[in-house]
Every structure is written in C-alpha cells, then in structure tokens.
Amino acid sequence: MQNIHDVLDARAVTPLFQPLVEIASGRVLGYEALSRGPAGSPWESPAALFAAARQAGRADELDWICRAQAYRAILAAGLDPALTWFVNMEPTSWRAGCPADLVPVVEQARDELRVVTEMTERVLADDPSGLLAAAAACREANWGVALDDVGADPMSLALMPFVHPDVVKLDMGLLHHPGDPHTARVAAAVAAHAEASGAVILAEGIETEEHLAIARTMGATVGQGWYFGRPAPLPAGTRAGACLPFIPPPARDDRTPFQIVSGRRPVTVATKAHLIPLSRHLEALVDDGPEPPVLLACFQEARHFTPATLRRFARIAGRSPLVAALGAGLSDRPAPGVRGACLGDDDVLRGEWNVVVVGPHRAAALVARDLGDDCADGERRFEFALTHDRALVLEAARTLLTWLAPARVPALIS
C-alpha cells in the first residue's frame, strides 16, 4: 500500500486480542481488542497508524474501522456470548457518523455482543456533556463503560465519578511504583469509588508474579498483561469463565442543583454578603490536597463573574481537571482554562447561585435560589442549602454538566 489513504480505503486494519482474567480463579472473562496496521508497513503500530490518520484528517474514520474490524473478527469466531469485549473509542469519533459500509457489522455487534467501551478522562474536561451522552448511548445498547489509564494523571480521580464506569482500569505505571505515595492515593480513591458504585477494578500491564501481588493489594479483581497472554488472534472455542458484571447507570435528573439538594436538605435564608464566605471556602478546597477536584459554579449573570473572580477561576483552572462557570452573558471560555455556558433569559439556572466541588476524597455543594429582592447587591436574599453528602453533591454536579455544551452525540451508529 502506497500511503495511509490506501490503508484506510482498504480497511486494512487487523485486530488482535488480549485476555482479561479473573485474578482469583484465573478464568477468562473476555478480551480487549487492539488494532494493528498492515504488517511490515510504516503504519503497523497503532500509534503510527493513528498519527498518520490524524495528519490525513481521517482519524475518526480509522476509529470506526478499528472497532468494526474487531467486531467482524469476534462475530466470525462464534465464541461464547457471555464473553465481554473491551473496545477503545477515540474521543472525537463520538460526534462522527459511522461510514456506511461499516454500519451492518456495527449494528450486528450492538445486537449480539457484550461490549465495554473504553474512555479516557481527558475527554470529560474537553467535552463534558459529550462524554456523558456517549456513555449514555453505550448503556442504552446494554453495553458497559470503562475509564482507562486511571492514575496516569492525578486529575483522572476527580473525573471518575462523572463517568460512573462499570470498570476502572488502573494505569500500568502504578504496578511499577507500588511504594510511591501517589500510587497509594490512587488505589485508595479507586477502592472507595468501587465500594460505593460496585465498579470492577482492572489492573493493566501485569507481567510478573510481583505485579500480580501488587494488583491484588490495589483491589484489582481482573488482570490484563503479558502474564496472562500477549495480544494475538482469537483462540478457537474460548468460553467465559464468568460474566463480568455491569453496574446500574446513574439516574438522569433534569432538575437544577438547588431543586436536587433542597429536596433533601434543610433550606435557610441569608443575604449574598453572608453567603460569599461560604462560597469562597468551597472554592478554596480546590487548592487543598494533591488530587485537585472539579469546580462548577453558577453566577446568574456575567456581571457577577467579576474581574477578581475571573482571575481566581483562571488560577484554579491551572491545577483542576475541570472548572466551569455558567451565567447569562458568559462566553464558552470566560477565563483561561475555564469552561463556560451562556444561560438564556428564561433558563431556570438564571435564578440560582451554585458552587459545587467534587474530588476523589471530598465533595461539597452550596446551592442557593435568588428571592428576587430589589435592593443593594450584597443585601439580596437567597434560600440556600449546604451539603457534604457525596452522593447528593454528585447528583447536583452531573446535572450541571448537561448545561456545558453541546450538540447531541450520535448513538453507536448514525
């Protein structure tokens, strides 16, 4: 083949599969699909293949090709339907339609295979509502969601509860640094999330007995790596030793943060001047600790997002995985590193002042509703509630993310 366009036009991608093994029993639960370009070509490695496709402007198409070729190989093998198949998805392809020639095999896979779509935490900061919509589309097809490379970036821990993954994949680098304080913090945060949600912890990169022992101490119940098998064509006759469980997705809630929290916590009345110290205290939590949390805030109107607030939020965004400000008149980027959303005149959030902080080890939300006083700004009264209940804070945070952006994400095919 002469160039990357020839490779893509010919759909010349070969899937290999690496086993996913239940650590306690050694039983195979499924496989991860890993793509390769034409053997002996400059595009044989997946990194080179995707780099060339991006340069050619066809990375989204390549992503669909990789998934479709994996599905085609799995379906042709006629293996145990209880096996679970892990398939990676590139972030931008969530908004790109499936090429017409690949639609039949993707539709068949949706109907017949048990798939877990692997996502990375960096996408949530780039396109929060898009990621949540993509995860919802997978779950509507009764597929699972995995969060990949957790621990490679400290920010991934704060974003984990928003994805609400069925499987948390620990970054392989953690196995090589078991004594590092960062490794211990990641393991503790992931274990707490798994205990609360029911998610499965999977350790990648297991190559030795020592790695296996470390993975166990981190709470992993599923392993992947050369210790169990290298990427290879599908073996014939493989049966699932057990079925990897999926967890119930978070319920969709179209209410505002104030409506959610005030329905379950006492409401008090206070002036804006009295609430500002509480608001600043929650913002300050972002600077407290090695794993920075997510900060989401509603300002009612752009005039309340003052120059001093802009500077403060830009500084916070320098170390937080996601900082967002919503209000009438705010742009998509109201400050460097800050995601924004402009609220319409009749948007229900126009009447709310919310500050929501979600990290791997703490969560807090101040939610307030303007009582509509005609007086000096500092004397305006708000009904408010404050909560540190993690589950309740997450409900408030998830609903805010649905305001942050965009256009619909297609289902698994479009």
Phi, psi and chi 1 to 4 in degrees:
 res  aa     phi    psi   chi1   chi2   chi3   chi4
   1 MET       -  137.8  -63.9 -167.0  177.8      -
   2 GLN   -82.8  -33.1  -60.8  -60.4  -49.2      -
   3 ASN  -155.2  176.9   55.7   50.4      -      -
   4 ILE   -63.9  -30.4 -172.7   61.5      -      -
   5 HIS   -64.4  -37.4  -66.4  -72.2      -      -
   6 ASP   -63.4  -41.5  -67.5  -24.6      -      -
   7 VAL   -60.7  -47.3  172.3      -      -      -
   8 LEU   -70.1  -41.3  -60.1  179.9      -      -
   9 ASP   -61.8  -35.9  -69.1  -16.4      -      -
  10 ALA   -85.0   -2.7      -      -      -      -
  11 ARG    55.0   39.4  -51.7  -44.3 -161.6 -154.8
  12 ALA   -83.9   62.3      -      -      -      -
  13 VAL  -120.9  132.9  171.7      -      -      -
  14 THR  -111.7  126.5  -60.4      -      -      -
  15 PRO   -86.6  140.4   30.5  -32.2      -      -
  16 LEU  -117.1  163.3  -60.9  177.1      -      -
  17 PHE  -135.4  133.4  -61.9   87.9      -      -
  18 GLN  -114.6  132.5 -171.9  169.7   35.6      -
  19 PRO   -70.3  148.5   22.3  -31.2      -      -
  20 LEU  -111.9  123.8  -51.6  172.0      -      -
  21 VAL  -122.4  136.4  174.3      -      -      -
  22 GLU   -70.6  117.6 -174.4  176.9   58.6      -
  23 ILE   -62.7  -41.3  -70.3  175.1      -      -
  24 ALA   -65.2  -35.5      -      -      -      -
  25 SER  -112.0  -18.8   66.3      -      -      -
  26 GLY    80.0    7.1      -      -      -      -
  27 ARG   -78.5  142.5  -61.7  179.9  -62.5 -178.1
  28 VAL   -77.9  127.9  173.0      -      -      -
  29 LEU  -100.0  -26.0  -57.1  179.2      -      -
  30 GLY   172.4 -160.8      -      -      -      -
  31 TYR  -144.2  152.9  -67.8   84.4      -      -
  32 GLU  -100.5  133.9  178.8  176.4   -2.7      -
  33 ALA   -85.5  130.0      -      -      -      -
  34 LEU  -127.8  128.9  -56.6  165.2      -      -
  35 SER   -97.0  147.9  -62.5      -      -      -
  36 ARG  -133.5  146.5  -59.0  -69.1 -174.8  -92.9
  37 GLY   -81.9 -175.6      -      -      -      -
  38 PRO   -56.2  131.6  -25.1   34.6      -      -
  39 ALA   -60.1  135.3      -      -      -      -
  40 GLY    80.2   -2.3      -      -      -      -
  41 SER   -93.3  166.9   75.5      -      -      -
  42 PRO   -64.9  -10.5  -18.8   30.5      -      -
  43 TRP  -111.9   20.1  -48.4  -73.6      -      -
  44 GLU   -65.1  -42.3 -177.8  172.8    0.0      -
  45 SER   -75.2  144.8   81.1      -      -      -
  46 PRO   -61.8  -33.9   16.5  -28.3      -      -
  47 ALA   -63.7  -46.1      -      -      -      -
  48 ALA   -67.1  -37.8      -      -      -      -
  49 LEU   -62.2  -48.7 -178.2   65.1      -      -
  50 PHE   -72.2  -33.3  -88.7   91.8      -      -
  51 ALA   -62.4  -43.3      -      -      -      -
  52 ALA   -67.2  -38.9      -      -      -      -
  53 ALA   -66.4  -38.6      -      -      -      -
  54 ARG   -63.2  -43.9  -72.2 -170.8 -169.7   96.5
  55 GLN   -62.2  -32.4 -170.9  171.7   12.3      -
  56 ALA   -85.5   -2.4      -      -      -      -
  57 GLY    75.6   24.5      -      -      -      -
  58 ARG  -128.0   27.6  -61.4  178.1   68.6  179.2
  59 ALA   -65.1  -39.3      -      -      -      -
  60 ASP   -63.2  -41.7  -67.5  -19.5      -      -
  61 GLU   -63.3  -42.4 -178.4 -178.0    1.2      -
  62 LEU   -60.3  -39.5  172.1   59.7      -      -
  63 ASP   -61.5  -43.8 -171.7   60.3      -      -
  64 TRP   -63.2  -39.9  -80.9  106.7      -      -
  65 ILE   -61.1  -46.0  -66.5  169.1      -      -
  66 CYS   -59.8  -45.7  -69.8      -      -      -
  67 ARG   -65.9  -44.1  -78.0 -179.2  -81.4  141.3
  68 ALA   -63.7  -40.4      -      -      -      -
  69 GLN   -66.5  -35.8  -66.9  -65.2   76.8      -
  70 ALA   -65.0  -46.6      -      -      -      -
  71 TYR   -59.3  -41.3  -59.6  149.5      -      -
  72 ARG   -61.2  -43.8 -160.5 -178.1  -50.9  -81.7
  73 ALA   -66.8  -39.9      -      -      -      -
  74 ILE   -65.5  -47.3  -63.1  164.1      -      -
  75 LEU   -63.5  -37.8  -69.4  163.7      -      -
  76 ALA   -68.4  -27.9      -      -      -      -
  77 ALA   -74.3  -21.5      -      -      -      -
  78 GLY    59.2   43.2      -      -      -      -
  79 LEU   -85.9  177.2  -61.4  176.2      -      -
  80 ASP   -54.1  123.7 -173.1  -13.0      -      -
  81 PRO   -66.3  -13.3   19.8  -30.9      -      -
  82 ALA   -79.3  -11.4      -      -      -      -
  83 LEU   -65.7  145.0  -72.9  165.7      -      -
  84 THR  -108.1  135.8  -58.0      -      -      -
  85 TRP  -115.5  119.7  -53.9   94.8      -      -
  86 PHE   -92.3  126.4  -80.6   55.4      -      -
  87 VAL  -132.9  129.7  178.9      -      -      -
  88 ASN   -79.6  149.8  -67.8  -81.5      -      -
  89 MET  -133.3  126.2 -177.0 -176.2  -76.2      -
  90 GLU   -70.8  141.2  -80.8  -68.3  -62.3      -
  91 PRO   -52.5  -50.3  -25.5   32.8      -      -
  92 THR   -70.4  -20.5   55.0      -      -      -
  93 SER   -71.1  -14.4   73.9      -      -      -
  94 TRP   -61.1  -26.8  -65.1  -21.6      -      -
  95 ARG  -101.7    4.1  -63.8 -165.7  179.9  -78.6
  96 ALA  -105.9  138.9      -      -      -      -
  97 GLY   -73.5  155.2      -      -      -      -
  98 CYS   -73.2  131.0  179.6      -      -      -
  99 PRO   -55.4  141.6  -26.4   35.6      -      -
 100 ALA   -57.8  -37.4      -      -      -      -
 101 ASP   -71.2  -15.6   63.9  -57.6      -      -
 102 LEU   -97.8  -10.2  -56.1  179.4      -      -
 103 VAL   -57.5  -45.5  166.8      -      -      -
 104 PRO   -58.0  -44.2  -26.9   36.4      -      -
 105 VAL   -72.7  -32.7   70.6      -      -      -
 106 VAL   -68.0  -41.4  173.6      -      -      -
 107 GLU   -62.3  -42.6  -74.4 -173.8  -30.9      -
 108 GLN   -63.7  -41.1 -172.9  179.3   -1.8      -
 109 ALA   -63.4  -41.0      -      -      -      -
 110 ARG   -60.0  -35.7 -178.5 -169.7   59.3 -166.3
 111 ASP   -84.7  -27.0  -65.1  -23.7      -      -
 112 GLU  -117.1  -19.9  -60.9 -179.1   18.0      -
 113 LEU  -107.3  155.1  -61.6 -178.2      -      -
 114 ARG  -102.6   99.7 -161.2  168.3 -171.1  -84.3
 115 VAL  -113.3  142.6  173.3      -      -      -
 116 VAL  -114.7  121.0  171.6      -      -      -
 117 THR   -88.5  123.7  -59.5      -      -      -
 118 GLU   -89.4  129.4  -65.4 -165.3   25.9      -
 119 MET  -124.1  157.4  -56.0  176.7  174.1      -
 120 THR  -113.4  150.7   56.7      -      -      -
 121 GLU   -67.3  -22.3   83.3  -72.0  -21.5      -
 122 ARG   -63.3  -23.3   71.6  179.7 -175.5  -83.4
 123 VAL   -71.8  -30.9 -167.6      -      -      -
 124 LEU   -62.9  -41.0 -177.8   55.0      -      -
 125 ALA   -68.1  -33.7      -      -      -      -
 126 ASP   -77.8  -36.1  -66.7  -21.1      -      -
 127 ASP  -153.6   73.4 -175.2    0.4      -      -
 128 PRO   -59.2  -49.8    6.2  -11.8      -      -
 129 SER   -69.3  -30.2   65.3      -      -      -
 130 GLY   -64.0  -42.9      -      -      -      -
 131 LEU   -64.1  -43.5  176.5   60.2      -      -
 132 LEU   -64.5  -38.5  -64.3 -178.2      -      -
 133 ALA   -67.6  -38.7      -      -      -      -
 134 ALA   -65.2  -41.9      -      -      -      -
 135 ALA   -62.6  -40.9      -      -      -      -
 136 ALA   -63.2  -38.1      -      -      -      -
 137 ALA   -64.2  -39.8      -      -      -      -
 138 CYS   -63.0  -41.9  -69.5      -      -      -
 139 ARG   -72.2  -28.6  -73.4  172.0  168.5  133.8
 140 GLU   -65.4  -26.4  -75.4  170.8    7.6      -
 141 ALA   -88.6    9.1      -      -      -      -
 142 ASN    63.4   29.7  -64.4  -45.0      -      -
 143 TRP   -98.8  163.9  -74.9    6.4      -      -
 144 GLY  -100.6  173.5      -      -      -      -
 145 VAL  -131.7  133.6  174.1      -      -      -
 146 ALA  -119.0  141.5      -      -      -      -
 147 LEU   -99.6  119.8 -173.5   61.0      -      -
 148 ASP   -94.4  155.5 -160.7   10.3      -      -
 149 ASP    59.2   32.9  -60.8  -29.9      -      -
 150 VAL   -67.7  127.3  171.9      -      -      -
 151 GLY   106.5  -20.1      -      -      -      -
 152 ALA   -65.9  -33.2      -      -      -      -
 153 ASP  -127.7  125.9 -174.4  -27.4      -      -
 154 PRO   -54.7  -25.4  -23.0   32.3      -      -
 155 MET   -68.8  -21.5  -65.4 -176.6  179.2      -
 156 SER   -63.4  -27.8   64.0      -      -      -
 157 LEU   -65.7  -38.7  -63.2  177.7      -      -
 158 ALA   -70.5  -29.1      -      -      -      -
 159 LEU   -86.2  -15.5  -61.0  171.8      -      -
 160 MET   -53.9  -47.4 -175.4  165.4   53.0      -
 161 PRO   -67.2  -21.3   21.9  -32.9      -      -
 162 PHE   -72.5  -37.7  -65.5   99.2      -      -
 163 VAL   -71.9  -31.5 -179.0      -      -      -
 164 HIS    51.5   57.3 -165.6   72.1      -      -
 165 PRO   -71.5  150.3   29.1  -36.4      -      -
 166 ASP   -72.5  -31.7  -59.6  -84.5      -      -
 167 VAL  -133.0  131.8  179.8      -      -      -
 168 VAL  -106.0  118.8  178.1      -      -      -
 169 LYS   -98.1  111.8  -62.6 -169.7   73.2  174.5
 170 LEU   -71.5  133.8  -63.4  173.8      -      -
 171 ASP   -60.9  139.4 -178.4   71.2      -      -
 172 MET   -63.0  -23.8   65.2  178.9   65.4      -
 173 GLY   -62.3  -25.0      -      -      -      -
 174 LEU   -64.6  -33.2  -61.1  173.4      -      -
 175 LEU   -66.7  -23.7  -63.0  179.1      -      -
 176 HIS   -89.6   -8.1  -61.6  -79.2      -      -
 177 HIS  -135.4   59.0  -56.7  -77.3      -      -
 178 PRO   -65.6  -24.5   24.2  -34.6      -      -
 179 GLY   -89.9   -2.8      -      -      -      -
 180 ASP   -72.5  134.0 -168.7  -53.1      -      -
 181 PRO   -55.8  -34.2  -25.3   34.1      -      -
 182 HIS   -60.9  -41.2  169.0   67.6      -      -
 183 THR   -61.2  -43.0  -62.3      -      -      -
 184 ALA   -64.0  -39.9      -      -      -      -
 185 ARG   -66.0  -41.6  -70.4 -166.7  -61.2  -92.3
 186 VAL   -62.8  -47.3  170.2      -      -      -
 187 ALA   -60.5  -41.0      -      -      -      -
 188 ALA   -66.4  -43.3      -      -      -      -
 189 ALA   -66.4  -41.4      -      -      -      -
 190 VAL   -67.3  -41.0  170.2      -      -      -
 191 ALA   -62.2  -40.8      -      -      -      -
 192 ALA   -64.3  -42.1      -      -      -      -
 193 HIS   -64.2  -43.6  174.4   77.7      -      -
 194 ALA   -64.7  -38.4      -      -      -      -
 195 GLU   -64.4  -39.5 -176.7  178.2    8.6      -
 196 ALA   -76.4  -33.9      -      -      -      -
 197 SER  -103.2  -23.1   68.2      -      -      -
 198 GLY    90.2    6.3      -      -      -      -
 199 ALA   -64.5  150.9      -      -      -      -
 200 VAL   -88.2  138.5  168.6      -      -      -
 201 ILE  -100.7  124.7  -57.8  175.0      -      -
 202 LEU  -118.4  129.6 -174.4  157.0      -      -
 203 ALA  -100.9  124.5      -      -      -      -
 204 GLU   -91.6  159.3  -63.2 -177.7  -75.7      -
 205 GLY    76.6   23.4      -      -      -      -
 206 ILE   -75.7  117.8  -63.2  175.6      -      -
 207 GLU  -121.2  -19.1  -61.3  178.5    1.4      -
 208 THR  -136.7  169.0   65.6      -      -      -
 209 GLU   -60.2  -36.6  -73.3  -79.5   -3.9      -
 210 GLU   -63.8  -44.4  176.9   67.0   11.6      -
 211 HIS   -58.3  -40.8  -71.1  162.7      -      -
 212 LEU   -63.4  -41.9 -175.8   60.5      -      -
 213 ALA   -64.5  -40.8      -      -      -      -
 214 ILE   -65.0  -42.2  -65.5  167.4      -      -
 215 ALA   -58.6  -40.7      -      -      -      -
 216 ARG   -62.0  -43.0  -76.2 -165.2  179.6  100.8
 217 THR   -66.0  -23.8   65.4      -      -      -
 218 MET   -83.5   -0.8  -68.2 -178.8 -179.9      -
 219 GLY    91.9    5.3      -      -      -      -
 220 ALA   -69.7  135.1      -      -      -      -
 221 THR  -111.1  -11.0   57.5      -      -      -
 222 VAL  -127.3  140.9  179.5      -      -      -
 223 GLY  -126.6  157.1      -      -      -      -
 224 GLN  -148.2  140.4  178.4 -178.7    0.0      -
 225 GLY   150.4  177.4      -      -      -      -
 226 TRP   -62.5  -23.3  -70.8   -0.6      -      -
 227 TYR   -58.9  -34.2 -179.0   84.8      -      -
 228 PHE   -98.1  -22.0  -58.5  109.9      -      -
 229 GLY   154.9  142.7      -      -      -      -
 230 ARG   -87.8  160.7  -61.5 -166.0  178.6 -145.7
 231 PRO   -56.4  133.2  -25.7   35.9      -      -
 232 ALA  -158.9  169.4      -      -      -      -
 233 PRO   -61.3  159.9  -23.7   34.4      -      -
 234 LEU   -64.7  130.8  -80.7  174.2      -      -
 235 PRO   -74.4  146.9   26.7  -32.2      -      -
 236 ALA   -74.8  143.8      -      -      -      -
 237 GLY    73.9   13.3      -      -      -      -
 238 THR   -66.3  133.7  -57.3      -      -      -
 239 ARG  -117.0  151.5  -61.0 -163.7   62.3   80.0
 240 ALA   -75.5  127.0      -      -      -      -
 241 GLY   -70.1  -29.3      -      -      -      -
 242 ALA  -163.2  166.9      -      -      -      -
 243 CYS  -100.3  120.5 -166.3      -      -      -
 244 LEU   -66.8  125.0 -170.1  147.5      -      -
 245 PRO   -78.6  147.7   28.9  -34.7      -      -
 246 PHE  -103.0  151.6  -65.7  164.6      -      -
 247 ILE  -105.9  156.1   60.6  176.8      -      -
 248 PRO   -62.0  135.3  -20.4   31.9      -      -
 249 PRO   -72.2  158.6   27.8  -34.6      -      -
 250 PRO   -64.0  141.6   21.0  -30.1      -      -
 251 ALA   -68.6  139.1      -      -      -      -
 252 ARG   -72.4  136.4  178.6  178.3  173.7   84.1
 253 ASP  -135.9  116.1 -164.2  -29.9      -      -
 254 ASP   -90.0    3.8  -65.1  -36.1      -      -
 255 ARG   -76.1  165.0  -65.7  176.1  -62.5  165.2
 256 THR   -82.4  165.0   67.2      -      -      -
 257 PRO   -54.9  -42.2  -29.8   37.8      -      -
 258 PHE   -63.7  -43.3 -178.9   83.7      -      -
 259 GLN   -62.3  -38.8  -69.2  168.1  -19.2      -
 260 ILE   -67.8  -52.4  -70.0  169.7      -      -
 261 VAL   -73.6  -42.4  175.6      -      -      -
 262 SER   -66.6  -21.3   65.5      -      -      -
 263 GLY   -70.9  -14.0      -      -      -      -
 264 ARG  -132.0    2.4  -71.9  157.0   59.1 -176.7
 265 ARG  -135.4  151.0  -70.8  -66.5 -179.5  -89.9
 266 PRO   -61.0  145.4  -18.3   29.6      -      -
 267 VAL  -110.8  135.9  172.9      -      -      -
 268 THR  -125.2  158.1  -52.5      -      -      -
 269 VAL  -106.3  134.1  175.6      -      -      -
 270 ALA  -151.7  161.0      -      -      -      -
 271 THR   -81.7  163.1   64.5      -      -      -
 272 LYS   -59.5  -41.1  178.4  177.8  179.2  178.3
 273 ALA   -58.9  -35.4      -      -      -      -
 274 HIS   -79.3  -22.7  -71.1  149.3      -      -
 275 LEU   -87.1  -22.4  -70.3  176.9      -      -
 276 ILE   -56.9  -44.3  -76.5  176.8      -      -
 277 PRO   -59.4  -37.6  -25.4   35.6      -      -
 278 LEU   -63.3  -43.1  -86.6  177.5      -      -
 279 SER   -61.9  -44.9  174.1      -      -      -
 280 ARG   -65.8  -35.1  -64.6  -77.0  176.8   83.3
 281 HIS   -62.6  -43.0  167.7   68.5      -      -
 282 LEU   -65.6  -40.3  -65.0 -166.7      -      -
 283 GLU   -59.5  -38.8  -68.1  175.6   18.5      -
 284 ALA   -66.4  -20.0      -      -      -      -
 285 LEU   -62.4  -23.1  -65.9  178.3      -      -
 286 VAL   -65.3  -29.5  179.8      -      -      -
 287 ASP   -90.0    2.7  -67.9  -37.5      -      -
 288 ASP  -108.0  101.3 -175.7   16.8      -      -
 289 GLY   117.8  161.1      -      -      -      -
 290 PRO   -77.8  -23.7   25.7  -33.0      -      -
 291 GLU  -107.9   99.4  -79.1   87.3   28.6      -
 292 PRO   -66.5  141.4   23.8  -32.9      -      -
 293 PRO   -87.5  174.8   29.4  -31.7      -      -
 294 VAL   -82.7  142.1  167.6      -      -      -
 295 LEU  -126.0  121.3  171.4   62.4      -      -
 296 LEU  -124.0  132.9  -49.8  172.7      -      -
 297 ALA  -142.4  143.4      -      -      -      -
 298 CYS  -112.2  130.8  -62.3      -      -      -
 299 PHE  -113.4    7.4  -71.7   88.0      -      -
 300 GLN    66.0  -67.0  -64.6 -172.8  -83.1      -
 301 GLU  -135.4  156.1  -61.0  176.7   14.4      -
 302 ALA   -59.2  -29.4      -      -      -      -
 303 ARG   -65.4  -21.6   62.9 -170.8  174.7   89.9
 304 HIS   -81.5  -14.1  -59.9  -49.5      -      -
 305 PHE   -89.5   76.6 -167.0   72.5      -      -
 306 THR   -71.6  166.9   64.6      -      -      -
 307 PRO   -54.8  -38.6  -29.1   36.6      -      -
 308 ALA   -65.6  -39.9      -      -      -      -
 309 THR   -65.8  -41.4  -55.4      -      -      -
 310 LEU   -56.4  -47.8 -175.5  154.0      -      -
 311 ARG   -64.1  -39.5  -68.9 -169.8  -64.3  -89.3
 312 ARG   -65.5  -44.7 -167.0  165.7   67.5 -109.8
 313 PHE   -69.1  -36.4  -90.5   56.7      -      -
 314 ALA   -63.6  -38.9      -      -      -      -
 315 ARG   -65.7  -43.4  177.9 -176.2   57.7   76.8
 316 ILE   -62.4  -39.9  -68.9  170.9      -      -
 317 ALA   -63.7  -20.6      -      -      -      -
 318 GLY   -66.5  -19.1      -      -      -      -
 319 ARG  -129.6   -4.1   69.5 -176.6  -53.4  -91.4
 320 SER   -98.1  146.2  171.3      -      -      -
 321 PRO   -68.7  -26.7   23.4  -32.5      -      -
 322 LEU  -156.7  121.1  175.9   62.4      -      -
 323 VAL  -125.2  130.8  176.5      -      -      -
 324 ALA  -135.4  145.1      -      -      -      -
 325 ALA  -132.0  127.2      -      -      -      -
 326 LEU  -119.9  138.7  -59.0   85.0      -      -
 327 GLY   176.5  157.0      -      -      -      -
 328 ALA   -63.3  128.8      -      -      -      -
 329 GLY    89.0   -4.0      -      -      -      -
 330 LEU   -82.7  145.4  -74.2  176.4      -      -
 331 SER   -86.0  177.5   68.5      -      -      -
 332 ASP   -67.0  -23.0  -70.1  -16.0      -      -
 333 ARG  -133.9   77.8  -65.9  -73.0  176.7 -179.4
 334 PRO   -71.0  -15.4   25.2  -33.3      -      -
 335 ALA  -156.4  158.0      -      -      -      -
 336 PRO   -55.7  124.8  -27.5   35.9      -      -
 337 GLY    80.7   -0.4      -      -      -      -
 338 VAL  -104.8  128.7  176.8      -      -      -
 339 ARG   -79.4  142.7  -69.7  -65.6  -56.2  -99.7
 340 GLY  -129.6  163.4      -      -      -      -
 341 ALA  -147.4  130.9      -      -      -      -
 342 CYS   -90.8  121.8 -179.1      -      -      -
 343 LEU   -88.1  137.9  -56.9  178.3      -      -
 344 GLY   -74.6  167.0      -      -      -      -
 345 ASP   -58.1  -34.6  -68.4  -18.8      -      -
 346 ASP  -102.9   12.9   57.7   -9.6      -      -
 347 ASP   -70.3  133.8 -164.2  -56.7      -      -
 348 VAL   -63.0  -24.7   65.6      -      -      -
 349 LEU   -71.8  -14.1  -82.3 -176.8      -      -
 350 ARG   -58.1  -27.0  -78.6  -73.1  -63.5  -89.0
 351 GLY   -92.7    5.4      -      -      -      -
 352 GLU  -118.5  147.2  -66.8 -168.0   12.4      -
 353 TRP  -120.2  111.2  170.9   18.6      -      -
 354 ASN  -127.3  141.0  -58.7  -52.5      -      -
 355 VAL  -132.7  116.4 -178.5      -      -      -
 356 VAL  -124.7  128.4 -177.8      -      -      -
 357 VAL  -124.2  126.8  176.0      -      -      -
 358 VAL  -133.6  117.8  179.8      -      -      -
 359 GLY  -127.8  177.6      -      -      -      -
 360 PRO   -67.9  -23.2   20.6  -30.8      -      -
 361 HIS  -121.4   -4.7  -55.3  -67.6      -      -
 362 ARG  -151.7  158.2   65.2  176.0   67.3 -161.4
 363 ALA  -154.6  141.1      -      -      -      -
 364 ALA  -156.6  150.6      -      -      -      -
 365 ALA  -146.0  131.5      -      -      -      -
 366 LEU  -108.2  119.1  168.2   66.6      -      -
 367 VAL  -122.1  133.2  -62.1      -      -      -
 368 ALA  -142.6  146.8      -      -      -      -
 369 ARG  -122.4  128.7 -177.8  163.6   59.5 -170.3
 370 ASP   -66.7  131.1 -164.7  -27.1      -      -
 371 LEU   -87.7   -0.7  -69.6  176.0      -      -
 372 GLY    79.7   26.3      -      -      -      -
 373 ASP   -66.3  143.8  -65.0  -26.8      -      -
 374 ASP  -102.1   86.9 -175.6   12.3      -      -
 375 CYS  -159.0 -175.6   59.6      -      -      -
 376 ALA   -57.2  146.6      -      -      -      -
 377 ASP   -55.8  -44.6 -171.3   56.4      -      -
 378 GLY   -68.3  -18.7      -      -      -      -
 379 GLU   -95.6   -3.6  -64.0  -55.4  -49.2      -
 380 ARG   -60.5  137.8  -72.8 -169.4  -61.8  127.2
 381 ARG   -98.3  146.6  -66.6  176.2  -55.2  145.3
 382 PHE  -131.6  142.1  -70.5   79.1      -      -
 383 GLU   -79.0  135.0  -65.2  178.5  -69.3      -
 384 PHE  -144.4  159.7   82.3   95.1      -      -
 385 ALA  -141.6  148.0      -      -      -      -
 386 LEU  -124.6  133.6 -179.4   67.9      -      -
 387 THR  -140.8  146.7 -178.8      -      -      -
 388 HIS  -117.6   10.7  -68.4   83.4      -      -
 389 ASP   -71.6  114.8 -179.7  -53.0      -      -
 390 ARG   -59.5  -45.0 -175.8  173.4 -174.7   81.8
 391 ALA   -62.5  -40.2      -      -      -      -
 392 LEU   -70.0  -40.9 -170.2   53.6      -      -
 393 VAL   -61.5  -41.8  173.0      -      -      -
 394 LEU   -63.5  -37.7  -83.9  170.3      -      -
 395 GLU   -59.7  -45.1  -72.9 -178.0   44.8      -
 396 ALA   -65.1  -39.7      -      -      -      -
 397 ALA   -68.1  -42.6      -      -      -      -
 398 ARG   -62.2  -39.4  -74.6 -165.8 -172.4  103.4
 399 THR   -67.5  -34.5 -165.1      -      -      -
 400 LEU   -64.4  -36.2  -88.4 -174.2      -      -
 401 LEU   -62.6  -26.0  -72.6 -175.4      -      -
 402 THR   -69.6  -17.0   62.8      -      -      -
 403 TRP   -81.9  -15.6  -96.1  -90.9      -      -
 404 LEU   -89.3   61.0  -79.2 -179.4      -      -
 405 ALA   130.3 -134.8      -      -      -      -
 406 PRO  -114.2 -156.2   33.2  -31.0      -      -
 407 ALA   -58.0  160.2      -      -      -      -
 408 ARG   -67.8  150.8   82.8 -179.6 -100.4  -73.7
 409 VAL   -98.4  133.1  170.4      -      -      -
 410 PRO   -61.9  161.7  -19.5   29.8      -      -
 411 ALA   -70.3 -165.2      -      -      -      -
 412 LEU   -61.8  -26.6  -64.4  176.1      -      -
 413 ILE  -134.8  161.2   62.3  167.7      -      -
 414 SER  -143.2      -   62.0      -      -      -
